[in-house]
């Protein structure tokens, strides 16, 4: 039963990834592209967690946590760059 749920969730996340990639490429503004990139990070984290559930190991959860921290820092850096023009003051 869990394998069916993982397959359905993986399919839904892959559809979401495709739509987000479309927004990343076509986005009319730089802020839309930054939000799309942040959404891609969240969707990738979800895929990593699903892989961890499917394989039954905790290593993927640690990788997802590290990826989330890096994604947060890059999103903040992009937003700061768009607002002020530089990242380091």
C-alpha positions as CSV (number, residue, x, y, z in Angstrom):
1,X,0.0,0.0,0.0
2,X,2.8,2.4,0.8
3,X,4.5,1.8,-2.6
4,X,1.3,2.9,-4.3
5,X,1.2,6.1,-2.2
6,X,4.8,6.8,-3.0
7,X,4.3,6.3,-6.7
8,X,1.3,8.6,-6.7
9,X,3.2,11.2,-4.7
10,X,6.2,11.0,-6.9
11,X,4.0,11.5,-10.0
12,X,2.3,14.5,-8.4
13,X,5.7,16.1,-7.4
14,X,7.1,15.5,-10.9
15,X,4.1,17.3,-12.4
16,X,4.7,20.1,-10.0
17,X,8.4,20.2,-10.9
18,X,7.5,20.5,-14.6
19,X,5.0,23.4,-14.0
20,X,7.6,25.1,-11.8
21,X,10.3,24.8,-14.4
22,X,7.9,26.4,-16.9
23,X,7.4,29.3,-14.5
24,X,11.2,29.5,-14.0
25,X,11.8,29.8,-17.7
26,X,8.8,32.0,-18.7
27,X,8.5,34.0,-15.5
28,X,7.9,37.6,-16.4
29,X,9.9,39.1,-13.6
30,X,13.1,38.2,-11.7
31,X,11.1,37.9,-8.4
32,X,8.9,35.2,-10.1
33,X,12.0,33.3,-11.0
34,X,13.4,33.5,-7.5
35,X,10.1,32.2,-6.1
36,X,10.1,29.4,-8.7
37,X,13.6,28.5,-7.8
38,X,12.6,28.3,-4.1
39,X,9.6,26.2,-5.0
40,X,11.9,23.9,-7.0
41,X,14.1,23.4,-3.9
42,X,11.0,22.5,-1.8
43,X,9.8,20.0,-4.4
44,X,13.3,18.5,-4.6
45,X,13.3,18.1,-0.9
46,X,10.0,16.3,-1.1
47,X,11.4,13.9,-3.7
48,X,14.4,13.2,-1.5
49,X,12.1,12.5,1.5
50,X,10.0,10.1,-0.7
51,X,13.1,8.3,-1.8
52,X,14.1,8.0,1.9
53,X,10.7,6.5,2.7
54,X,10.9,4.1,-0.2
55,X,14.3,2.8,0.7
56,X,13.7,2.9,4.5
57,X,16.9,4.7,5.4
58,X,17.6,7.9,7.4
59,X,20.4,9.1,5.2
60,X,18.1,10.7,2.7
61,X,16.3,12.7,5.5
62,X,19.7,14.2,6.6
63,X,20.4,15.1,2.9
64,X,17.0,16.7,2.7
65,X,17.7,18.7,5.8
66,X,21.0,20.0,4.4
67,X,19.4,20.8,1.1
68,X,16.7,22.8,2.9
69,X,19.2,24.8,4.8
70,X,21.2,25.6,1.6
71,X,18.0,26.4,-0.3
72,X,16.9,28.8,2.4
73,X,20.3,30.6,2.4
74,X,20.3,30.9,-1.4
75,X,16.7,32.3,-1.5
76,X,17.6,34.9,1.1
77,X,20.7,35.8,-0.9
78,X,18.8,36.1,-4.1
79,X,16.1,38.3,-2.5
80,X,18.7,40.5,-0.9
81,X,20.5,40.9,-4.2
82,X,17.3,41.9,-5.9
83,X,16.4,44.4,-3.3
84,X,19.8,46.0,-2.7
85,X,22.0,45.1,-5.6
86,X,24.6,43.4,-3.4
87,X,24.6,40.5,-1.0
88,X,27.5,41.4,1.4
89,X,27.2,44.8,3.0
